[in-house]
Amino acid sequence: MFGKRHGARASAAGAMAINSTDRRWGLWLGLVVVLLCSAYASHLRLAQLAHWEREPQQYVASGIPMMTTLDAYYSLRIARLYAAGQFVPHAPVPARHYSRPEQADPNDWYDQREPKTLPLLSGVIAVASPLFGGDIDKTALRLPALLSSLFMIPLFLCCWRLGAPAAGVLGGLTATFCIEYWQRTSLGWVDTDSLNLFFPWTVSWLILTMRAEQRRATLLFLSAAAGAVLYVYFLWYGKPGITLAYVVALAAHLLLAGVSWRRMLLCVVALVIFANPAQFANVVGSLLDFVKRYLWPAAAQAPDVAAGLRFPQVWSTISEAQRLPWPDVLKRILGRADFVAIGLIAFIPFAVRRWRSMAALAPMLLLALLALVSSRRFIPYLAPFVGIGWGVIVSLLVKGVLSRLGGSTQRPGVQTAVSFAGAIALFAFAFAPVSGSNFVPRPAIPAPVFGDLQTLGQRLPANSRVWTWWDYGFAIVDTTRFGVYHDGAAQYTPQTNVVAASFVNPDPRVMYDAIAFVDREGNRGIRRLAASASDFDDLLSRMRDERPKPEDVPIYVLYTPDMLLKYPAMRVLAAPRPDATAGPRSAGIRWLDCERIVDDVLHCKGQRLDLRTGLAELIGNEPTRSEPVQLRRAVLVEGGRVLREREYAATAPLTVEIVLHAGTVAAVYLLDEAAFTSNLNQMFVLGRYDNGRFEEAFNDFPYTRVFRVLPPPK
């Protein structure tokens, strides 16, 4: 009897030793696999450089590579200052010629300053630049590709801790090649996206490693490590609400794990201390701002206590803040909604069985759910859970097949290795063909336009100020050092609404007077007049009546082709009267994808416009009609001058403008009457302007056009 018991114990001990060895072996093998997959993903992103080399006319200007997001130029400017030893925290930035509302008190406005602490993204670019010959632009171009797949490591460790290592591999692959994430982390996308998955997954892994049987010192060390990661994450992204979410997640995880209240409180305190308690000072304002932008956007349009007008907010016009239908959200992950739905369905029972451990992943799960009910920018947070679900399916299939084979194939180490192979094979043959890996981003600013900015920086006076749309604001300040009236950090202030109105309005006097008022009074002056204005037109009228004497500073109106397609957004933000639009047929300004003109007939994709009769067959955004639509006029433009204008019907709503460049068709636009008569179209495209108020200073149409604002007559 004793011999049998001793043999059983020895057999059990041997099995445990084998399982422990297999588990460790699976961990190290999985880490090697994940590192190779991460390196491969970075390699594919870096391979996009070949397109920069093949199309230098679009991607390179005077040796400077173009970035693929407009926000990049904010980080680049500060990185240059820091690398040169010239960055001064909270120093004035006169080039950013606007004021912003205080987060804690929206009625308190302050002039724009540098950040109080160096943005970590800019610091990383500056520190890493010696690896690329000290070139800030080349460093920034490659940085997203090098950082964006690092999250695969903590994601794998989380899944390994949950007993599903293959799910960690496939979850990482699905997320890094997710269409939305791929586009937001490709070459030149210099923004925080490249590490916004790495930090939270790292914190979740640290929390998952905490167990009741661990010593107090171990628990405190892990809590402090999680807090330190959250502090670095705050320096990277600056969202204290996420830190608060992880404080709650840590407390819930420890209580569910059986840790005493005292130890739990000590761990929470350790995390808060190492996360820097100072960041919690703005947590309420950060959460309210988050709710207004992503959960309850209508709240952002409510009038405040100091203004009687309701200013439309810019967030409704920004693509990354758009809410997509569920099928489109799923397609933005792998291209096929059915693949994604299956993965999410498979993840649910996996999570339910491990519901106690899900507390550590709760912040990530909440961000993932926002992809289904809020902005598309949350889609990358949803993607890993799709891959985890499919990884669970692969693991179950592998286990079922190997159990039938018997023998050594039932060892956990063998099953893990085969599951890794199955996960990679599934991604390679099923997911990769529909993922975003073939996408190559276009430059945020085309090289010809960027080259014009470089030229303007040399030709115009150093103290110039530029009146233009906010999208290029960061790039203008970084490239020319000229002043701007709004940019990607303050496009939500009333100053943006006034700038929009100046471009949308057909009266050049409105633009001229708005520039004079905003240049001297800014947001404070706009809000002062808005408090008693009856509507937006009344506000513009009051601004004209109170037009201050302009400063002795040169001001220029800058036009670029992207502004034409921003016209619909400008019209929304300009708060027009109900009768200012052309009704349901309104086109605003729409670009037409046209291939050729044959015998005065313009052939576009799915569209045909006869320039002899003015009849157009319009498909696409317009409803399909059996009868052609009558155009109002057709205008042929080259070099910013009208070559020919043909009138068809004075009451028709639409105009077609054909832009020639070097004798060939460069662009074709369809405009409604309000858009045609706008200052934007008249000055930029047609070259018609009030020469008593404006003077053309630079013309590289169709890329860039600049007008100097003339001083008022004495």
Phi, psi and omega in degrees: 000315180298321180296321180294317179296318180297321179293322179294318179296319179296320179295318179295318179297321178295320179296320179295321179295319179296315180297319179296318178296316179297322181294315178295319179297319178295324178296311183291322176296318180296320178297320178297316180298315182295318179298320178294319178295320178296316178297321179295319179296319177295321179299316180295323177293316179295333179296344177295344178302333179300326179289325175299320182287326181282333181234060182297334181293340178255335189249349185223133177232113181053041178083357181261121179288147180279147173271161184251007170222144183291330180292344182303325188287342172291310180295324180294318181299315181289325177297321178295317179298316182293318180296330180270001181072024185247004180282124179241113182303134176062024177282153177298148176233083184299338179293334177267088194273070177199166175247158182233154178281144175291133184298320182285333182219097183300343180273355180255114184252145181225152178291150184294135178227168173293159177299153182290333175230153180298123175301130186300323180300314178295321179297318179297318179299313182295317181292324182278347185300327177301336177292341181239039176071022180076009182273110182297317183294316180293325176296311181296325180301320186267341188302315180302321180296327183279335185257336196292340182255006179295335180298340182299333181291302178295330176298316177297318181297323176298312182292324176297319177296328179275002177083022181223067184298322180296328177296328177294321179294311183288328176297319178293318179296316180298319183288316184289334176258008173306134186305313182295316182290322179300316181293327183272002179225018179281180181307135174081356179275078185276092180206178184286351185305327188296339177235011182286349171263329184297309185296308181295324178292328176294317178295318178300320179295316179299321179292321180298331181284352184273127183227161183295327184282354180285153178292157181300320180298321179295315179298318180293321178297315180294323178295317179296320178297318178298319178296319179297319178297319180293327177293315177297322178298320178296319176295330181281314190244332175069041179238090183296341178300326178292321177298316178300319179299322180284334173298314178295320180297319179297313180299315181295317180298315182294320179294317178293334179278356178091014178283141182294160180300319182298312180295323179299314180297320177299319180294319178297317179298317179298318179297315182297318181297314183283342174277354181076100182302340182299331182291340180284350179297331182253013187293323181294312178298322179295318180292319178297319178297320178297315181297317182294324184278321192244337182250327183220068186298336180296334181294334181287347181259002180291143178293145179265180188290338186261352184230136179273346181268152174259103181277121174301142185266149184287340186299330180291347182255359183265129188297321184289344178267000183290145173266124181258151172300154183307314180301322179291325176300313181296322180293334179286358177264304182232001180091338179234119183294328182292319176302314184293317180299319179298316179298317180293321178296320180292332180289331186301306179296328176300316180289322181297319179295335181244040189299329178295321181284342183293344178300323180292334180261001187303316178300321178292322179295321179295316177297323179295319180295331179297335178298333183272342184235355185222218189290153178292343182294347180270357182302319179301334178286335179279329187303317182301325183288333173296312179295323178298317178300315178293326177296323176296318178299314179299316181297318179294320179295316180297316180298319180295318180292315182291330178295330177286330180285329177071188178068213184291346180293346180274355178295140181304323180297319179294316180299320180296315181297317180293324178295320175301313180298319179295321180296316180294320180295318179300316180294316185296321187260340182245315187271317185303320181298339181247006180277183184270014188293343179268358182284134175239120185290149173271154179295142178296325174236117179304144183305320178299322178291317179298321176298324176294322177299319177299318179295317179298324178299335180266331186270322186274159179302148186296333183263021183293154172238144188242125176261108182204183179282157193291337189305319183266010184302311180299317183293323180296315180294318181291322187273320187249339187069010177288161177280149176230159184261348170192159179207194184291355178259348183216035179281000182262006181268161180303336179302324178295320179296322179290319177299316179301316181298324181295326179279325183283326184294145179276351185264115179297338178293327178296316178297314183300313182288326178296319179298315181297318182291311183295324182298324182264323188258328177061205183297325180298316179294321179298314181293326179297315180286327182293336182298334182240001181283142181280327177203183185291324177296322178295322177299314179297322179295318179295324178295323179292322180291327183258020183306116181282165176292127183292150176288163179277060181230130180292131180238136182231141174264120184252128177243138174225156188297333180297336182294333179298318180281348175272357183304315178303320178294319178299320183294323176295315184285340180280001176050060183288165173292157181303331183267009185278345180260170184264017176085198186296338179273001184303129179259345189062242168229119183236133176280134178253134180274091186249145184257322189198164171240123180232120179053046179062024174243123182269120182256118178238171180292110180074010184220150181216123182238119179269109184283349177281320184255343183077020178261138183227136172261108188252129177230167178109243179290334176278147175295145180294133180235148178282336181249147178297158178260138179277127175277157176276318180199163171232137183232130177254125187233138172215135180065022181076020179228145181282118176276321182204139177227126183239124179268141179242299183217123186292339182259356180290152188271340194242147177235141174250132178243127181250118183260122177259145175218121183057036175083358180241160180289117180264327181196152176228132182234145174248126186232144168277176188293323179297320179291321181298319184274357183294154175303323180304308183285317184296315183282312187286307188275313188266346179070027179254117184210166179277104184284000172273345181241336183227152178224129181292127183248340182199135181220105171235045180299139013268014183271306187216144176213135186229136177237135175275136176279118184282149175292153180294149179296142181276000000 
